[in-house]
Amino acid sequence: MTRLDDQAKIEAQRAEEARLTGGYKDNPNADKVAAVVEEFKAVLIKANPPNLKVQLHRLDDVVKLANLRNTLTRIEKGSVCSETVKQAGSLIHTND
């Protein structure tokens, strides 16, 4: 392979990645969300606001969705994304 062939292969891979992701990139900080949410939950528990249990549950949902975030980047159809999120225990609807 020549250098031009290598470059053409790289460009084809980039084009395919752009097609699959629609230009979205993985969030490199997705794995840090859980730690930040745990810190925030500790503050909420200390403050003991009304509807604390609801707020804690919603924060758990944020962690769940953050964990799914990078999985969804390369799924082309909204219906498949919706099914993936639903199987993870959340409920959304996204049209194709």
Summary of the structure (lengths in Angstrom):
residues: 96
radius of gyration: 19.0
end to end distance: 39.2
largest distance: 66.6
contacts: 209
relative contact order: 0.11
helix: 71%
strand: 0%
